[in-house]
Amino acid sequence: MPTNFPSEDQRRRCGRFAEDSDEGQLAGSFLLDQTARRRAMAAKGARNRIGWAVQLGTVRYLGTFLDNPEQVPAVVVDYVAEQLGLDPAEFVGYGTRETRWDHQEQIREGYGYTKFEFDQWFALARWMYQRAWIGSERPTLLFDLATKRLVDKKVVLPGVTVLERLVSGSRERAEKRLWATLAAAPTEEQAAGLQGLVIVPVGKRLSELDRLRRSPRDITARGVGKALERYEALNAFGGTVWDLSAIPPGRLQALVRFARAARAQAVSDLAGDRRLATLVAFAVVMPQIAADEAIEVFDLVMGDLIRSSSTKMTKQRLRTLKDLDAAGILLRQAWIAVCGTAADPRATSGRCSTPWTSARSTPPRRRSSSSRRSPTTAPSRCWPPATTPSPGSCPTCSRRSSSPPARPASRCWTRSRS
């Protein structure tokens, strides 16, 4: 693993003044309280007094001491000298005097700062290893977090290369542990099946890994079957029975993202346990993803079917509206007839009991030319007469009345007996 990961900006800012400090930064780190001014004024000479105060603010601001304290911005010297009531020009030459080392020791003892020694190195290495094992943070981010932790703990920052090697070593140990744990999960037969995923079969252009990691695109009933077959093929590797509870889920997801994005040849070129560990993570996580995608395809297909069925039902409804209107009119006529019979039974005793049935069952006949010309033919309510009406019967149903009609103006015409 390469160790020169810090960017140029990180190298320039670590333990150095990258730019002039603003008023807020000056007040936060270089403002001297009564105790600090008293200790600074205890030094001999104006040069040492300004230098002592400048080094105190430097370790507060940067987390470390400068080899040459004179490499601070001029605005810092002016700000400190103004608080001490001294001339900033007196600070010239302080970086070449040996008293600066004594002042650093006094500041460490007086304000609780410690050197970066073995105890501090071990504590930081353990903390960085835990973060590298739990998450998949970038080395540049881990470098900044380590710097901030040392500043908060009042530990004087070491050199850039020390932190660089510490970050790289912690990440490398965590990754080796992860790969070894994953590679030991499957059996030899399962491991051989996983290793075959990156091999392109004879006569084909894609490997099995390329086929299984491709999401379904066919939103049809056939596509649902293909999605289920893909899920069964991934589940057949046995990843659901492996005990990987000791591995953080974030590390598995990072390996799966690499396995889904990289080419099969790139996965095949991985050395050691890393290739098998990547394939094991793929076999563990991908069945869940394949099941979700199969359900999504099924949901889309069913949605299309429901929408098409709704459209067909609407069209069929529109086609049957005419028949429904005719049936409604016929039902209305029947209801009127029933209500009229119930209201006045005597008035309807001589009528045809079911005129609407006859009208529904018998289609209307066209009148002949002779009947249309005859002005003497009386119109009948029930048309046409089925047979020649007999005395005292209805012209339509030929039903004989048992008694003469109560009213001569009956709706069903009857001939009076002679």
DADARA-V208962 format. One line per field, one symbol per residue. ss: DSSP state (A for helix, B for strand, O for the rest). burial: 1 if it has 16 or more other C-alpha atoms within 10 Angstrom, else 0. Layout:
ss->???
burial->???
This chain:
ss->OOOOOOOAAAAAAOOOOOOOOOAAAAAAAOOOOAAAAAAAAOOOAAAAAAAAAAAAAAAAAAOOOOOOOOOOOAAAAAAAAAAAOOOAAAAOOAAAOOAAAAAAAAAAAAAOOBOOOAAAAAAAAAAAAAAAAAOOOOAAAAAAAAAAAAAAOOBOOOOAAAAAAAAAAAAAAAAAAAAAAAAOOOOAAAAAAAAAAAOOOOOOOOOAAAAAOOOOOOOOAAAAAAAAAAAAAAAOOOAAAOOOOOOOAAAAAAAAAAAAAOOAAAAAOOOOAAAAAAAAAAAAAAAAAAAAAAAAAAAAAAAAAAAAAAAAAAAAAAAOAAAAAAAAAAAAAAAAAAAAAAAOOAAAOOOOOOAAAAAAAOOOOOOOAAAAAOOOOOOOOOOOOOOOOOOOBOOOOOOBOOOOOOOOOOOOOOOOOO
burial->0000110001000111100010000100111100011001101001111111111111111111110011010001111110010101011001100001001101110000110100000001100110111001001001100110011001111101001101111111011001100110110001100111110100000011110110010011001101110110011011100001000000111011001100010011000011111111111111100110110111011000000000000000000000000000010001001000100000011111001100000000000000000000000001000000100111111100000010000001110000
